[in-house]
């Protein structure tokens, strides 16, 4: 019985995986900024439409509910299209909209 004294080589990716953090963090920043803009704009929207603060809060609430409903669809489409392709497509659609 012979022993194998060779140490297995450690696998290393060809590109630094931390580079992926940059676009993901930018997308999260855009999402949070979008919600923040809604909060800041609520008093102005309420004044423009002659709505009470409670009535104008429905705008932001509906945005957050819609974002929560889309999460299962995001999982499905990322599995169908691939995560990278779906991420790029989502960022392009957000930018165009």
N, C-alpha and C positions, 0 to 999 in steps of 0.2 A: 504494500500500500504506500503510494508516494504522496507526499504532501505538496500542495501548491502554495509556494511562498510568494507568489506574485500578488501585489496589491491591485485591486481593480481601479481603473482610472475613473476619476470623478468627472461626471458629465457637466459641461459648461455650455450655456447657450452662446450662439455666435454674436448676438446683440444683447446689450444690457437690458434685462427685463424691466428695470425701473424707468426706462424711457416711456413705457406705456402709461405711467402714472400721470404724465403731463397732460395728454389729451383728455383723460378721464377726469382729472381735477378741473380742467377748464370747462368740461361739460357740466359738472356738478356746480361749479361757480355760476355758469349761465342760468341753470335751473333755479338756484337760490336767489340770484339777482332778479330773475323774472318775478318770483313771488314777492320779493322786497319792493319792487317797483309798484306792484299792485297795492301793497299796503300804503305806500307813500301817496299814491294817486287817489285813494278812496275819498278823502275829503273834497278834492277837486271834482271828482266824478259826481259826488253827492250834490255839490253846489250847482254843477252844470245841468243836472237832470232834475233838480228840485226834489231830491230824495232825502229821506232821513239817513242817519248813519247806519241804522239797523238794516234798512233796505239796500244800502250800498254794500254792506258786508256780504250780502248774498252773491255778489260778483266774485269776490275772492273765495268764498266758500265753494261755489260751483267750480272754480278753477282747480282748487285742491281736490275736490271729489273726482273730477274728471281725470286728474293726474293719478289718483289712486286706482281708478277703474282700469286705466291703461296698463298698469303693471303686469297683470297676467298675459295680456296681448304681447307685451315686450318680450316676455319669456318665450312665448310660442314662436314669434317671428325671428328671434335671435337663434333659436334652434333650427328653424327652416332655412334661413339665409346665411347663417354663420354670424358669430358675434361681431367680428371686425366689419364685415359688409353692412350689417344692420346698424352698427354704431355710426359708420360713415354716412350712411343713408339718412339716419335720424338727424345728425348734425346738419347735413345739407338741407333737409326739409325745414328744420328750425330756422336756419339762416335765411332761406328764401321767404318763409312766412313772415 
